[in-house]
Amino acid sequence: MALSDFDGRPSTYNAVSYIRVVVKQPTRHTQLALTNAEAGALTQATTKALKLICDYVMGPNSTLFERRDGDRSVTYSHTFKFQTERKFQVFNSAGKHTNAVLCFLS
């Protein structure tokens, strides 16, 4: 619901103009017996699923933008043509996102 509702629900969500999702590239995880190849496959599958959600939510009346920054960082974005303030973005990145998360904690 949070990935598709721009208008918000009074008891749960506020109205928003942008929905941004960051897919963090994990590395191998010994406790979960996850190899680097498996971690990469998990990231690719997650990114693909979120892009499909983005495509579905924004529909055919949207403009697609996709940009690659380096090897791993990708921005995939749809902007609704008739309401330019509505945008859905999927970020795929291996970078640190602590600062991006901290601003939403309050």
C-alpha positions as CSV (number, residue, x, y, z in Angstrom):
1,M,0.0,0.0,0.0
2,A,2.8,2.4,0.9
3,L,4.4,1.9,-2.6
4,S,1.2,2.9,-4.5
5,D,-0.8,5.5,-2.5
6,F,0.2,9.1,-3.3
7,D,-3.0,10.5,-1.7
8,G,-2.5,8.9,1.7
9,R,-4.9,7.5,4.2
10,P,-5.9,9.6,7.2
11,S,-5.1,7.0,9.8
12,T,-1.9,5.5,8.2
13,Y,-0.1,7.6,5.5
14,N,0.2,11.3,4.6
15,A,-0.2,12.4,1.1
16,V,3.1,12.6,-0.9
17,S,4.5,13.8,-4.2
18,Y,7.4,11.4,-4.4
19,I,7.8,7.7,-3.6
20,R,11.4,6.8,-3.4
21,V,12.7,3.3,-2.8
22,V,16.4,2.5,-2.2
23,V,17.6,-1.0,-2.9
24,K,20.9,-1.5,-1.0
25,Q,23.4,-3.9,-2.6
26,P,24.2,-6.5,0.2
27,T,27.3,-8.5,0.3
28,R,27.8,-12.1,1.4
29,H,26.4,-13.0,4.8
30,T,28.0,-15.9,6.6
31,Q,25.3,-16.4,9.2
32,L,22.7,-16.7,6.5
33,A,25.1,-18.7,4.2
34,L,24.6,-16.1,1.5
35,T,27.3,-15.9,-1.2
36,N,28.2,-12.8,-3.2
37,A,26.5,-14.2,-6.2
38,E,23.4,-15.0,-4.3
39,A,23.4,-11.5,-2.7
40,G,23.7,-10.0,-6.2
41,A,20.8,-12.2,-7.5
42,L,18.7,-11.1,-4.5
43,T,19.4,-7.4,-5.3
44,Q,18.6,-7.9,-9.0
45,A,15.3,-9.6,-8.2
46,T,14.3,-7.0,-5.7
47,T,15.1,-4.2,-8.1
48,K,13.2,-5.8,-10.9
49,A,10.1,-6.3,-8.7
50,L,10.2,-2.7,-7.6
51,K,10.5,-1.5,-11.2
52,L,7.5,-3.5,-12.1
53,I,5.6,-2.0,-9.2
54,C,6.7,1.5,-10.3
55,D,5.5,0.8,-13.9
56,Y,2.2,-0.5,-12.6
57,V,1.5,2.4,-10.2
58,M,2.5,5.2,-12.6
59,G,0.8,3.6,-15.6
60,P,1.1,4.4,-19.3
61,N,0.6,8.2,-18.8
62,S,4.1,8.6,-17.3
63,T,7.5,9.5,-18.5
64,L,10.3,7.0,-17.9
65,F,13.8,8.1,-16.9
66,E,16.7,5.6,-16.3
67,R,20.3,6.6,-15.5
68,R,23.3,4.6,-14.5
69,D,26.1,6.2,-12.4
70,G,29.0,3.9,-12.5
71,D,28.8,0.1,-12.2
72,R,26.1,-0.3,-9.5
73,S,24.2,2.9,-8.9
74,V,21.0,3.1,-11.0
75,T,18.1,5.6,-10.9
76,Y,14.8,4.4,-12.4
77,S,12.0,7.0,-12.4
78,H,8.5,7.5,-13.7
79,T,6.9,11.0,-13.6
80,F,3.2,11.3,-14.1
81,K,2.6,13.4,-17.2
82,F,-0.5,15.2,-16.0
83,Q,0.7,15.9,-12.5
84,T,4.4,16.6,-12.7
85,E,4.8,16.6,-8.9
86,R,4.0,12.9,-8.8
87,K,7.1,10.8,-9.2
88,F,8.1,7.2,-8.3
89,Q,11.8,6.5,-8.1
90,V,13.8,3.3,-7.5
91,F,17.4,3.7,-6.6
92,N,19.8,0.8,-6.7
93,S,23.1,1.6,-4.9
94,A,26.0,0.1,-3.2
95,G,26.6,3.3,-1.2
96,K,25.9,4.2,2.4
97,H,22.4,5.5,3.1
98,T,22.6,6.3,6.8
99,N,22.2,10.0,6.2
100,A,19.2,9.4,3.9
101,V,17.5,7.3,6.5
102,L,18.2,9.6,9.4
103,C,16.3,12.5,8.0
104,F,13.1,10.4,8.1
105,L,13.4,9.2,11.7
106,S,11.8,12.2,13.3
